[in-house]
Amino acid sequence: MPAEIVLGVGGGIAAYKACELLRLLTESGHRVRVVPTASALRFVGAPTWAALSGRPVADDVWSDVHEVPHVRLGQHADLVVVAPATADLLAKAAHGLADDLLTNTLLTARCPVVLAPAMHTEMWEHPATVANVATLRSRGVRVIEPAVGRLTGQDSGKGRLPDPAEIFAVARRALARGVAAPADLAGRHVVVTAGGTREPLDPVRFLGNRSSGKQGYAFARAAVARGARVTLVSANVALADPAGVDLVRVGTTDELRTATLAAAADADAVVMAAAPADFRPAHYATGKIKKSDDGVAPTIELVTNPDIAAELGRHRRSGQVLVVFAAETDDAETNGRAKLARKRADLIVVNEVGVDKVFGAETNAATVIGADGAVHRFAEQPKEALADAVWDLVVARLDPPS
């Protein structure tokens, strides 16, 4: 259903990227009113915004005064997205300042609000900005994490505006949830693992699995839309980086273990959607293993990899919710219950997998079993919908915010 969206644009060099975000929003059928700051108009002019949106640009409180734009825009919006959100804008929003049309709109909006920051690393990491972001998130505002990459000039680091398609994905999910579904993970830190690990045999070969990482990435995107600070530990995927996550790339199961345990130390919830390789070669061949002339295949000795989920279950901090996965080809529910007990987890998502099931697909069906004995069966549905359903179960098990 078409929605009324306010697209705020802050005064940063990344303002040009908001043109692509505007195109994605309008081509999805939504009505978009662009509200740029005065500084933003120095980067991208009003005619560009008007042409792309098909609507007049709202850029000051003195135009169309009889319509009271500084109140009306926020009151009538179904969603407000600000991209880029500068450090100045974050500070004004956190402290309730309203000295232009965009900050007035943020103050009057009662709909979901998504802020996509973009600034230099030093500005993003400054204690003032950190405090402002924490304040906004505590109020239910979705402040997505900036990306890491090339910034203005020769600088590089965290502070880059995420890809417009990924900001659009966050906006779409926030809009779908609506104001009736608050950002119930606001103020929470969650860790999601995704993809499949690879264990090197030699410089050109590895042991691995068929996990695409799509379900884990769906969990990460859903958590961002629900207001969480998300650490995504990603193993060997070919997917676009989700907007708003702290992305940690790993290759092997040992690397996955190290990164996950570090990230989980202060996490409120951990979702172990990755598929770690259960075994690795006992010995790594420094040269390519050659095929012998007699046709006899070499013997590869395997050793067992560490069980990351079980280690988390043994050592997790009080109140932390742990979700594990079971990919089974037979007796799925029975095997899933046994695995749930071994891992000491709160929930297990049980999938029946096969050549044409789950791996790489856009949809998933699952049975989710709780340590309390509750069983939830989910018919085949988009992986993002399943992720939201599981997050609902996680939220119900989280301790109340302190």
Secondary structure by P-SEA (a helix, b strand, c coil): cccbbbbbbcccccccaaaaaaaaaaaabbbbbbbbcaaaaacccaaaaaaaacccccccccccccccccccccccccbbbbccccaaaaaaaaacccccaaaaaaaacccbbbbbbbccccccccaaaaaaaaaaaaacccbbbbbbcccccccccccccccaaaaaaaaaaaaaaccccccccccbbbbbbbbbbbbbccccbbbbccccaaaaaaaaaaaaaaccbbbbbccccccccccccbbbbbccaaaaaaaaaaaaccccbbbccccccccccccccccccccccccbbbbbbbbbcccaaaaaaacccccbbbbbbbbcccaaaaaaaaaaaaacccbbbbbbcccccccccccbbbbbbcccbbbbbbccccaaaaaaaaaaaaaaaccccc
